[in-house]
Amino acid sequence: MYLSLLLLTLLLSAQKHTISGYISSSSSGEKLIGASVYDESSGLGTVTNTYGFFSLTLPEDTVFLRVSYVGFGTRRMVFINEKDTSLNLEMSSVL
């Protein structure tokens, strides 16, 4: 009984899904290197690599995603993280 409860607890706490994709400029299509991707709910975040790619593995829960880059407007998204998700986002310049 105790072992079954322990295994169930481990399975429930281990449910995580990956959000990944590319961030680019809406005007030029250029990939944005070093853009910040942050989940306000879990406090976890990452930055895009030299190809504008990011990957963030989060617990199964509501995600409050904030994407920002210097000179560009901040984008916010809210969704339920219930499966691996691919996001390709375009950012608009504030200048």
C-alpha positions in Angstrom: 0.0 0.0 0.0 2.7 2.4 1.0 4.7 1.7 -2.1 1.7 2.3 -4.3 1.1 5.6 -2.7 4.7 6.6 -3.1 4.7 5.6 -6.8 1.5 7.6 -7.5 3.0 10.7 -5.8 6.1 10.4 -7.9 4.1 10.0 -11.1 1.9 13.0 -10.4 4.8 15.3 -9.4 6.8 14.2 -12.5 4.3 15.5 -15.1 6.3 18.1 -17.0 6.0 19.4 -20.5 8.4 21.4 -22.8 7.5 24.7 -24.4 9.9 25.5 -27.2 10.2 27.5 -30.4 11.8 30.5 -32.1 11.5 34.2 -31.5 12.0 36.6 -34.3 11.5 40.3 -35.3 8.1 40.9 -37.0 9.5 43.5 -39.3 12.6 41.7 -40.6 12.1 38.1 -39.7 15.5 38.1 -38.1 15.9 35.6 -35.1 16.3 37.4 -31.8 19.4 36.2 -29.9 19.2 36.5 -26.1 15.4 37.2 -25.9 14.1 36.4 -22.4 11.3 33.8 -21.9 10.0 33.7 -18.3 7.1 31.8 -16.6 5.8 34.1 -13.9 3.9 31.2 -12.3 6.9 28.9 -11.6 9.7 31.5 -11.7 11.6 29.6 -14.3 13.0 31.1 -17.4 15.5 30.9 -20.2 17.0 33.0 -23.1 17.1 32.3 -26.8 20.3 30.9 -28.3 22.2 32.0 -31.4 19.4 30.7 -33.6 16.6 32.4 -31.7 15.6 29.1 -30.2 14.4 28.5 -26.7 13.2 25.5 -24.7 11.6 25.6 -21.3 10.4 22.5 -19.3 7.7 23.4 -16.8 5.3 21.5 -14.5 1.8 20.7 -15.8 0.0 23.9 -14.7 -1.2 27.3 -15.9 1.7 29.1 -17.6 2.0 32.9 -17.4 4.7 33.3 -20.1 6.4 36.7 -20.6 8.7 37.2 -23.6 10.9 40.3 -23.8 13.8 41.7 -25.7 15.6 45.1 -25.6 14.0 47.5 -28.0 10.9 45.3 -28.5 7.5 45.2 -26.8 6.9 42.6 -24.2 4.5 39.7 -25.1 2.5 37.9 -22.5 0.6 34.6 -22.9 -1.5 32.5 -20.6 -2.3 28.9 -21.3 -2.5 25.4 -19.6 0.7 23.4 -19.9 -0.8 20.0 -20.6 1.4 18.8 -23.5 4.6 19.7 -25.3 4.1 22.9 -27.1 5.8 24.6 -30.0 5.6 28.4 -30.2 7.1 30.6 -32.9 6.7 34.2 -31.8 7.2 37.5 -33.6 8.2 40.5 -31.6 7.4 44.1 -32.6 9.9 46.9 -32.3 8.9 49.8 -30.0 11.0 52.3 -32.0 
